[in-house]
């Protein structure tokens, strides 16, 4: 199968579905990551941009990602860009990849970039001339749980990542600039706690949870 993971920012793919990605790859699926935004100067230094690029390369290598597509939009500025432009960019990615399954961020996430990408992704994935059979929304620590309570994340699908969780953590550690000390939600301890909680909900040691947006069978 062909898998597409749409990540508003580098590291969202690993936080939201890193263990699931590894499981897909081990099963022989072809996984493409589409990173929508990137840091930019002068908001960030050239030094940070170089560090960030190295972190992305290291993390995607650890996960053994087949392909990475970088759209190059500016981080935290997606709401200043016509949504039509973003949807068209994502539509082009969908045409290139022709995925069977697509993972996207949760609609209710705190970060505006995540909400824009959820909406733009659904436009790009309209069920007309589209072969996508399954669309799943993932949760992102420090974004999903901090969102408005009127749009809570409701898990309706789970992936057992008991055998791949260690690889997820290894990839997350590549994003040194994004990890924090516990009790911050982007700490290794908090990430493990969520994986254990999701696992306990369905009888696994570790799991990643998703909300089914579309399932065609």
N, C-alpha and C positions, 0 to 999 in steps of 0.2 A: 504493500500500500504506500501511497504518497501522503506525507504528513506536512502540514504547514502550521507553524507557530508564529503568531503575530505578536510582537513585543513592542509596546510603546517606547521602552528604554532598554538599553543593555542591562541585563541581569533579571528582568521581568520573566524571561523565558525559563530561567533556572529556578527562580523563586516559585513560580507558578506551576511548572510541570517538568522540572529537571529530571526527576526520577522516572516519569512517564516517557520522556524523550529517550532516555537510555533504554528503557524496556522496548520501545518501538524499534530502535536501532538493533538491539540484540535479536529481535524477531525478524530482522531483514527488511524492515520498512525504510524508506528513504525520507529523511527529515530535513526540511528547509526552515530556517529561522529568518523571519523578516523583522529587522530592527528598524523601527520607524524614525526615531529621532536620535540626535547626537549632541553632545556638548559642543559649545562654540566659543570663539573669542569675540569680544573681550570679557564675556561673562565668566569664562574659565580660562586659565592660563594655558599656554602652549604645552607646558610641562604636564599639566593634568590631562590634556587631550592625548598626549603620547602614552601616558600611564594607562588611561582608560582604554585606548585601542589595544594595548598589550594585554590588558585584563580580558577584554572580549575575545581576543585570539586564543588566549590560554584556556578560558572557560569553554569555548566552543570546541576546542581540540580535546579537552578532557571528556566532554560529552560525546565526542566523535560525530559531531554534526556533519551531514553531507554537504550542506550548502548554506551560506549566509548571504542575505540580500540586505543592503543598507540603503534606506530611502533618503537619509541625510537631512530630514527636516530638523529644525532647531528645537531642542528640549524646552518644555514649558511655554512654547509659543504656538502650539497647534490650534488654539482657539482664535488665533489671529489670521489663520489661513482659511480660505473658502473650503468648506467641507467637500464640495464637488471635486476640488483638486486632490484632496487626500483620498477620497473614494476611488477616483480614477487611477491614482498610483497603486492602490491596493488591488484594484481590478486587473491591472497589468500583471501584478505579481501572481494573482490567482490564475490568470491565463498561462503564464510561464510554467507554473508548478503543476497545475491541474490536480489539486489535492483531493483525496478521499475524505480526510478528516482535517478540520481546522480548529486550532485553539486560539481563543481571543481573551482579552481582559474582561473583568466583570463590569457591568454597566454602572453599578453603584459605587465604584471606587472613589476615594477622596480626590485623587489627582485628576485634574481636568483632562490631561493628555489621555488617560485611560478611558475616560468616558467618550471622548472624541473618537478614539480608535474603535471602541465597541460599536458606535453608531456607524462610522465609516465602513467598518468591516461588514456589517450586515447589508449595507448598500452594495458593496462589492460582491457579496455572496448571495445576492437575490437568486431564488431558485428558477431562473430562466437562463437557458444555455449554460448551466452550471452543473458539474458532476459531483459536487460535494455532497456526501451522504450524512456527515455528522459535524455539527458545530458545538464546541464545548467552551464554556467560560471558566477560566481559572481564577483562583484567589491569590492575591499578592500581599504578603505581610507588610504592615504599616500603610497600606492603601485600602484594602478591602474592609478590614475590621474598623477602620476609622471613618468610613463613609457614612452617609446619612442612614438612619434606621428605617427610613421609608423604602429603601431599596437594599435590603439585606441579601447577603450571599446565601443561597439555598442549595446545598449539595444534593444532586440527584444521580450522580455517577461517581464511582470511586475506582482508582487504579492501585493495585497492590504494589508498593515499591519497596517491600521488605528486602529484596535482593539488590536494589539499585540505589537505596537511600545514601549509602556511603559515597557513591559517585556524585550524587547531587551535592552533598556537602563539600566534596573536593572541588567541584566546579564553583560553588559559591565562595569558597575561600580564595579563588582566583580574583574575585571582585573585592579586593581588600579595602578599597576606598568606600565601599557601600556597607560593609559589615560594621556592627556596633557591639558594645559590651552588653551583656544581659543586665537588666531586664528589657532592653530595647527589643522590639519585635523583629528587627533584622539582625539578631544575634543567632549564633549557631544553636544555642540552647532553646531559644524560642521557636526556631525553625523545626528543631527536633520535636519539641512539645506539640506543635501543630500536627506534624506527621504522625505522631503517636496517637493524638486525639482522633484524627481522621481514621487511622487504622483501627482504633478500638470501636469505632462506630459500625464497622463491618467485619470485625473479626480478624484483622491483620495486625502485624507488628507496626508497620508504617504504611501510610497511604496518602495519595493526593486526591483531593475532592474537586469535582467539577459540577457546573450547572448546565444541563442539556438545553441548548438553544434550538437545535433542530436535529432530528434523527429520522432518516429516511431508510426504510427497509422493505 
